Amino acid sequence: FGAGSNTRNRVYGATGNPFDPNLTCAGSSGGSAVSLALGHMPLCPGSDYGGSPRTAATFCRGAGFPPS
């Protein structure tokens, strides 16, 4: 269920990048990446089936680590 290259919601639409709302925050973990970038939480875990936590972190000036 966590597939896709954008974070989209039927009610609120697409989640924007925290540094430029015209850009995407990337994959299904985009909301988590935005929360981290804005300092709302210190850490966000996520599954990494398609690399979405790492991709979203990169799009939001962060870093993601693959599970091992």
C-alpha positions as CSV (number, residue, x, y, z in Angstrom):
1,F,0.0,0.0,0.0
2,G,3.0,2.3,0.3
3,A,3.7,2.5,-3.4
4,G,3.9,5.6,-5.5
5,S,6.3,8.4,-6.4
6,N,4.2,11.2,-4.7
7,T,2.5,11.7,-1.4
8,R,-1.1,12.4,-2.3
9,N,-4.2,12.6,-0.2
10,R,-7.8,12.9,-1.5
11,V,-8.6,15.6,1.1
12,Y,-5.5,17.7,1.1
13,G,-3.9,16.9,-2.3
14,A,-0.2,16.4,-2.8
15,T,2.3,17.2,0.0
16,G,4.6,19.9,-1.1
17,N,8.3,20.1,-0.4
18,P,9.0,22.1,2.8
19,F,11.6,24.3,1.1
20,D,9.7,24.9,-2.2
21,P,5.9,24.1,-2.3
22,N,6.1,23.9,-6.1
23,L,8.3,20.8,-5.8
24,T,7.4,17.3,-4.6
25,C,8.6,15.7,-1.4
26,A,8.7,12.4,-3.3
27,G,7.5,8.9,-2.4
28,S,5.1,7.4,0.0
29,S,7.1,8.5,2.9
30,G,7.0,12.2,1.8
31,G,4.9,13.3,4.7
32,S,7.4,11.8,7.1
33,A,10.3,13.5,5.4
34,V,8.5,16.8,5.5
35,S,7.8,16.4,9.3
36,L,11.5,15.6,9.9
37,A,12.7,18.6,7.8
38,L,10.4,20.9,9.7
39,G,11.6,19.6,13.1
40,H,8.2,18.1,14.1
41,M,9.8,14.8,15.0
42,P,13.4,13.5,15.6
43,L,13.1,10.2,13.7
44,C,10.7,8.5,11.3
45,P,10.9,4.7,10.6
46,G,9.5,3.3,7.4
47,S,9.7,0.2,5.2
48,D,12.1,0.5,2.3
49,Y,10.6,-1.8,-0.4
50,G,11.1,0.8,-3.1
51,G,13.5,3.2,-1.4
52,S,10.7,5.7,-0.6
53,P,12.1,6.8,2.8
54,R,15.6,7.5,1.3
55,T,14.2,9.2,-1.8
56,A,11.8,11.4,0.2
57,A,14.6,12.3,2.7
58,T,16.9,13.3,-0.2
59,F,14.2,15.5,-1.8
60,C,13.7,17.2,1.6
61,R,17.4,17.8,2.4
62,G,17.7,14.9,4.8
63,A,19.3,11.5,4.9
64,G,17.7,8.0,4.9
65,F,19.3,4.7,5.8
66,P,18.3,1.4,4.3
67,P,17.4,-1.4,6.6
68,S,19.9,-4.2,6.8
